[in-house]
């Protein structure tokens, strides 16, 4: 038996393997180097065995299970009803919970089922297909007259606190005007988070009502928009925005 084989078997022979134990002991009697290492190894092992069992700082498994249960409860909560209606900019998909709107999607030809999947991924709620109530059509008719919406009629509670703050700041931009991503970041008290603001605008589930189309880059350029730069420019023009030359 070689030295490296003996070292690899020390844990095994402690747990009880008589034939191997005899072979190891025979090797130890003939090898001073392994005897010295064995004594050190056993000394450390004994000291470790005498240590008190540490108390975990937290029950991680319990916390993970509770977090999963919270997510499942949220997903199984109030479903979003998905419908569509016609507006001045074409067909718009709308998802609502009770009497509050939680999702707006401009039609890009993807179809109702794809939009349903998109809402479930973004808001983590079940989605049912439904009809367009009268009050919903009226909200959009009024919006395209005033370019404003009653914030009590929208629901962004499924978003993170940062996303909610960023979208509320965007909603404070007057129609026909623009502000930069840096301005939004400064407004919500996160002056170094301009890039994160851009991500929040890109993931905005309620465009139009939380007007990410009014947010531009630091040079005043329209930058990106989920429904295309042309649509962003069209919305701003409809509101009366005139870019500075």
C-alpha positions as CSV (number, residue, x, y, z in Angstrom):
1,X,0.0,0.0,0.0
2,X,1.4,3.4,-1.0
3,X,1.5,6.5,1.1
4,X,-1.0,8.4,-1.0
5,X,-3.4,5.5,-0.8
6,X,-3.2,5.5,3.0
7,X,-3.9,9.3,3.2
8,X,-7.0,8.8,1.0
9,X,-8.3,6.0,3.3
10,X,-8.0,7.8,6.7
11,X,-11.7,8.9,6.8
12,X,-12.9,5.5,5.6
13,X,-11.1,3.4,8.2
14,X,-12.4,5.7,11.0
15,X,-15.9,4.8,9.9
16,X,-15.1,1.1,10.0
17,X,-13.5,-1.0,7.3
18,X,-11.5,-3.7,9.2
19,X,-9.5,-5.2,6.3
20,X,-8.4,-1.8,5.2
21,X,-7.6,-0.7,8.7
22,X,-5.2,-3.6,9.2
23,X,-3.5,-2.8,5.9
24,X,-3.2,0.9,6.9
25,X,-1.8,0.1,10.3
26,X,0.8,-2.2,8.8
27,X,1.9,0.6,6.5
28,X,2.0,3.1,9.4
29,X,4.3,0.9,11.4
30,X,6.8,0.8,8.5
31,X,6.5,4.5,7.4
32,X,7.6,7.3,9.8
33,X,6.4,10.0,7.5
34,X,2.8,8.6,7.4
35,X,2.9,8.1,11.2
36,X,3.7,11.8,11.7
37,X,1.0,12.9,9.2
38,X,-1.5,10.5,10.8
39,X,-0.9,11.9,14.2
40,X,-1.5,15.5,13.0
41,X,-4.6,14.4,11.1
42,X,-6.1,12.6,14.0
43,X,-5.3,15.5,16.3
44,X,-7.1,18.0,14.1
45,X,-10.0,15.6,13.7
46,X,-10.3,15.1,17.4
47,X,-10.3,18.9,18.0
48,X,-13.0,19.4,15.4
49,X,-15.1,16.7,17.0
50,X,-15.0,18.5,20.3
51,X,-16.4,21.7,18.9
52,X,-20.1,22.5,19.8
53,X,-22.6,22.1,17.0
54,X,-23.0,25.6,15.4
55,X,-26.4,27.2,15.4
56,X,-27.4,28.3,11.9
57,X,-27.7,32.1,11.5
58,X,-31.0,31.6,9.8
59,X,-33.2,28.8,8.5
60,X,-32.4,29.3,4.9
61,X,-34.6,26.4,3.7
62,X,-37.6,27.8,5.6
63,X,-37.0,31.2,4.1
64,X,-36.7,29.8,0.6
65,X,-40.0,27.9,1.0
66,X,-41.7,30.9,2.4
67,X,-40.5,33.0,-0.6
68,X,-41.7,30.4,-3.1
69,X,-45.1,30.3,-1.3
70,X,-45.3,34.1,-1.5
71,X,-44.6,34.0,-5.2
72,X,-47.2,31.2,-5.8
73,X,-49.8,33.1,-3.8
74,X,-49.1,36.3,-5.8
75,X,-49.3,34.4,-9.1
76,X,-52.6,32.7,-8.0
77,X,-54.0,36.1,-6.9
78,X,-56.4,38.3,-8.8
79,X,-56.3,37.5,-12.5
80,X,-55.8,40.1,-15.1
81,X,-58.5,40.3,-17.7
82,X,-57.2,40.8,-21.2
83,X,-59.1,42.6,-23.9
84,X,-58.4,45.0,-26.8
85,X,-59.9,48.2,-28.1
86,X,-59.3,50.7,-30.9
87,X,-57.6,54.0,-30.4
88,X,-56.2,56.9,-32.4
89,X,-53.0,55.0,-32.8
90,X,-54.6,51.7,-33.7
91,X,-55.5,48.5,-31.7
92,X,-54.3,48.5,-28.2
93,X,-54.3,45.4,-25.8
94,X,-55.4,46.2,-22.3
95,X,-55.2,44.1,-19.1
96,X,-57.2,45.2,-16.1
97,X,-57.8,44.1,-12.5
98,X,-61.2,45.1,-11.2
99,X,-61.5,48.7,-12.2
100,X,-57.8,49.5,-12.6
101,X,-55.6,49.0,-15.6
102,X,-52.4,46.9,-15.2
103,X,-51.2,46.5,-18.7
104,X,-51.2,48.3,-22.1
105,X,-49.7,46.9,-25.2
106,X,-49.7,48.5,-28.7
107,X,-50.6,45.9,-31.3
108,X,-47.6,44.6,-33.2
109,X,-49.4,41.8,-34.9
110,X,-48.4,39.1,-32.3
111,X,-52.0,38.1,-31.5
112,X,-53.9,37.9,-28.2
113,X,-52.3,34.6,-27.0
114,X,-48.8,36.0,-27.3
115,X,-49.8,39.1,-25.4
116,X,-51.3,36.9,-22.7
117,X,-48.0,35.0,-22.3
118,X,-46.2,38.3,-22.2
119,X,-48.4,39.7,-19.3
120,X,-48.0,36.5,-17.3
121,X,-44.2,36.6,-17.6
122,X,-44.0,40.3,-16.8
123,X,-46.6,40.6,-14.0
124,X,-46.6,37.0,-12.7
125,X,-50.3,36.8,-12.6
126,X,-52.8,34.5,-14.4
127,X,-54.6,36.1,-17.3
128,X,-58.1,35.6,-18.5
129,X,-59.6,36.8,-21.8
130,X,-62.6,39.1,-21.4
131,X,-64.7,41.8,-22.9
132,X,-64.1,45.6,-23.1
133,X,-66.2,47.4,-20.5
134,X,-67.6,50.8,-21.3
135,X,-65.5,52.5,-18.6
136,X,-62.3,51.2,-20.1
137,X,-63.0,52.6,-23.6
138,X,-63.9,56.0,-22.0
139,X,-60.5,56.2,-20.2
140,X,-58.7,55.8,-23.5
141,X,-61.0,58.2,-25.3
142,X,-60.4,60.8,-22.6
143,X,-56.6,60.1,-22.6
144,X,-56.3,61.0,-26.3
145,X,-58.1,64.3,-25.6
146,X,-56.1,65.4,-22.5
147,X,-53.0,63.2,-22.7
148,X,-53.5,62.5,-19.0
149,X,-55.1,59.7,-16.9
150,X,-56.4,59.4,-13.4
151,X,-53.7,57.6,-11.5
152,X,-56.4,55.9,-9.4
153,X,-57.3,54.0,-12.5
154,X,-54.0,52.3,-13.0
155,X,-52.2,49.6,-11.1
156,X,-48.4,49.2,-10.9
157,X,-48.3,47.3,-7.6
158,X,-46.8,44.3,-9.2
159,X,-43.7,46.2,-10.1
160,X,-40.6,46.8,-7.9
161,X,-40.5,50.0,-5.8
162,X,-37.8,51.4,-8.0
163,X,-39.8,50.7,-11.2
164,X,-42.9,52.4,-9.6
165,X,-40.9,55.4,-8.6
166,X,-39.4,55.8,-12.1
167,X,-42.8,55.5,-13.8
168,X,-44.4,57.9,-11.5
169,X,-41.7,60.4,-12.2
170,X,-42.3,59.9,-16.0
171,X,-46.0,60.5,-15.4
172,X,-45.1,63.9,-13.9
173,X,-43.7,65.1,-17.2
174,X,-46.2,67.5,-18.8
175,X,-47.7,66.4,-22.2
176,X,-45.7,67.8,-25.1
177,X,-42.4,68.0,-23.1
178,X,-39.5,65.6,-22.6
179,X,-37.0,64.9,-19.8
180,X,-33.9,62.8,-19.7
181,X,-33.2,59.5,-18.0
182,X,-30.8,61.4,-15.7
183,X,-33.6,63.8,-14.8
184,X,-35.9,60.9,-13.8
185,X,-33.0,59.3,-11.8
186,X,-32.4,62.7,-10.0
187,X,-36.1,63.1,-9.4
188,X,-36.5,59.8,-7.5
189,X,-33.4,60.4,-5.5
190,X,-31.2,57.9,-7.4
191,X,-28.9,60.3,-9.4
192,X,-26.5,57.5,-10.5
193,X,-29.3,55.2,-11.7
194,X,-30.0,56.7,-15.1
195,X,-29.2,53.3,-16.8
196,X,-31.5,51.5,-14.5
197,X,-34.2,54.1,-15.3
198,X,-33.8,53.2,-18.9
199,X,-34.4,49.6,-18.1
200,X,-37.5,50.4,-16.1
201,X,-38.8,52.5,-19.1
202,X,-38.0,49.6,-21.5
203,X,-40.0,47.2,-19.2
204,X,-42.9,49.6,-18.7
205,X,-46.1,47.6,-18.7
206,X,-48.3,50.7,-19.0
207,X,-46.9,52.9,-21.8
208,X,-49.0,55.9,-22.7
209,X,-50.4,56.2,-19.1
210,X,-46.9,56.2,-17.7
211,X,-45.4,58.1,-20.6
212,X,-42.0,56.6,-21.2
213,X,-42.2,58.2,-24.7
214,X,-41.5,61.5,-22.9
215,X,-38.1,60.3,-21.6
216,X,-35.1,60.9,-23.9
217,X,-31.4,60.7,-23.7
218,X,-29.1,63.4,-22.3
219,X,-28.7,65.0,-25.8
220,X,-32.5,65.2,-26.4
221,X,-32.5,62.4,-28.9
222,X,-35.5,60.1,-28.8
223,X,-33.2,57.1,-28.1
224,X,-35.1,53.8,-27.9
225,X,-38.8,52.9,-27.6
226,X,-40.3,49.4,-27.3
227,X,-42.7,50.2,-30.2
228,X,-40.2,51.9,-32.4
229,X,-38.7,55.4,-32.7
230,X,-41.4,56.3,-35.2
231,X,-44.2,55.6,-32.7
232,X,-42.4,57.6,-30.0
233,X,-42.0,60.6,-32.4
234,X,-45.7,60.2,-33.4
235,X,-47.0,60.3,-29.8
236,X,-44.8,63.3,-29.0
237,X,-46.0,65.2,-32.1
238,X,-49.7,64.4,-31.2
239,X,-49.0,65.9,-27.8
240,X,-47.6,69.1,-29.3
241,X,-43.9,68.5,-28.8
242,X,-41.5,70.3,-31.1
243,X,-37.9,69.3,-30.9
244,X,-35.4,72.2,-30.4
245,X,-33.2,72.8,-33.4
